[in-house]
Structures are given as structure tokens and as C-alpha cells.
Amino acid sequence: MKKIVFALALGAFGLMTAQTTAYKGKGDVKGQLAANFQKGGTGIFAGLDYGLGESFSIGGQMSYLLGVDEIAGIKPEFGDRFDAKVRFNANLGSVMKLPSNIDIYPGLDLGLRNFGGHIGARYFFDKGFGLFSEIQFPFAKFNDNTKLFSNLNNQFNFTFGASFDL
């Protein structure tokens, strides 16, 4: 039992002190896969960020809602469930003097349904793998009030998943 406890403690210490980098700067490429949660549905999220400089990155994301509530007995079609965005991040981990395996990034995004913002954080456990969480919120919606599902992918949402070095 002592050996198991020692091994677990050593592993936890190794995870906490791993020499990893959540954002490396120019040329850094990160991929994200996650679950997306919002009012009226849950879905999947895939994103990619490319480092332009020490504290800036650009990228893209796609999301698709799988579990969607029906409205008036009608299920949404593919176009109602899908969204794509281009994004710009200010990677502040090094600016805030955080450990290299942590990055906090506010940013702006322009998508098929809105112009909005996001705030996220990445924590890398090991070289090439970490977790991230992000909230997204619209500033200006491209609304079509005649559509039943115009609010899908066009509202505050929360994303949680895995981040990878590519």
C-alpha cells in the first residue's frame, strides 16, 4: 500500500512540475476538441489556433449541436445546428507571468451567426496534451427572427475539452 501511495504522489508531483508550454508564441499550433453547452442544446466543438507572435494568435472553430430541444414539435436541420468562426486571441499567460503550462486568452470571433468574444484558459499536463475551458458570448447577432432556431449557436455558451500541440 505504501508503494502505491508513493507512486501516486510521485505521479501527481510530476504532473504539477512537467515542463510544458500552453502557448509558445509565433508558429505555435494548438488544436482543441470539446463539448459545447448552451441553452437549448449541447454539442461538439473543434478549434485550431496558430501563433502569430509572442502574445497573439488567430484560428478557426466549428461547432455542431447534437442534443437540441425541439421547438413546437420541430427538430432543427443541419444548418440550424452548425456554426463556424474565425478568431483572434490575446495569449496572456506570459504577460501575466503565469507558469508556462498555463495560458489565459481573451479574444474576438466572427462567425456565421454573430460577432462575439470569448475568454478561455489552457492547462497543459504533459508535452502536447492539456485541458481547456472557454466561454463565448455574442456582441452583435446576425439574427433572422423568421427562423425558429435563430438563437442556436447565437448565445452565451460554455466549452470544456482537450487541447493538443500539433
Beta strands, then each sheet from edge to edge (+ up, - down):
strand 1: 29-38
strand 2: 41-51
strand 3: 56-68
strand 4: 82-90
strand 5: 102-111
strand 6: 114-126
strand 7: 129-141
strand 8: 157-165
sheet 1: 1+ 2- 3+ 4- 5+ 6- 7+ 8- 1+
end
